[in-house]
Amino acid sequence: MLQNYTDDMLLVLIQGSDEDAFTELFQRYWKQLYATALKRMAKEEEAKDLVQELFVKLWMRRSTIPEDAKAAEYLYTALRYRIINYFQADQVRLKYANTRLAEQDYFTSSTAESSIALEELESVIEQAMADMPARMQEIFMLSYKNGYTPKEIALQLSLSVQTVKNYLTHARTLLKGRLMGQNPELYAQLLLLGAVWTVS
């Protein structure tokens, strides 16, 4: 359904905390943004981290997105500032150990911080998986760990595709419950993962 929405319409929905719109916008833009970042960055992993951080911050600061913002312009401007700040931060760290540069830009966070967040998220996911019913855990593992689509999981386990999607939706709800009160930024990371292993 959201495939018929324009990019700008998706951005408006994201302002209203629509997770599916976030997933759709991510899927439309991440490859283009990654390719752009890769032209400037020395390593593929750095470019990937930069784009992931951009979308995490987009979700975290969704309520501050200007009402008249254009999706493409907004995302590419944000990426440009992230790249600038990435290189500026390296220079500043050499001079000022306690620089506040990362706090002053609304889209700035270090790659190291992102890695720590992802490690923490992985730990929460592992804990949540341990509490899942056996079938849900099996389905979630195939999706999250192995990258199987709902259709592939359904064929492997002799289930309907809708049943698989229901299990994955419940698993995501369980994770959301753990993260919302614990660390909202980690939940943004979860949404980003959901954009990759979407259940829709």
C-alpha positions, 0 to 999 in steps of 0.5 A: 500500500505504501508503495503508492505513496510519494516520498514526501507523503512518507516523510509526513507519516514518519513525523506521525511515528508511522513505522511502516513509512520509515521502513518504506523510505529507508528501502527507497533511499538507503542504496542511493545514500550509501553510494553517495557516502561511499564516494567520500568515505575511505571504507565501505563500512564507514559509509554504511555506518553513516547512512544507518546513523542518519536513519536512526537520527531521522527516527529519533528526531522525527517530531522536529522535521519541518512540515514542508520538508522534501524527503530527497532534499532533507535526506541528502542535506542530512547526509552532507552534514554528517559527512562534513561533521565526520571529518571535522570531528576527526580533526577536532578530536586531535585538538580538543579531547572534550569537544562538543561538536557531536552534541551541537549537530542534530545529525551527529554521532560517532561511528564508535557510539553506533557500534556500541549501540548495535552491540547493546541492541544485539544483547537485548535481542538475544535476551528477548529471543530466550523468552520467546516461545519455541516456534516464534524463536525458530521463525525469528532466527530464520528471519533475523539470523539467516535473512529468510523472507516470510515466504521462504520460512513458510515453505521450510516450516510448512506454514502459511505466509500470514502465520509467519508474518504474525509470529514475526510481528509478535516478536517485534512487539516483544522487542519493542516492549523491552526497548521503549522503556529501556533505551529509545535510541536502541528502538530506533536501531531495531526499526532500522533492522526491521527495514532490512528484515521487514515482515510486510 
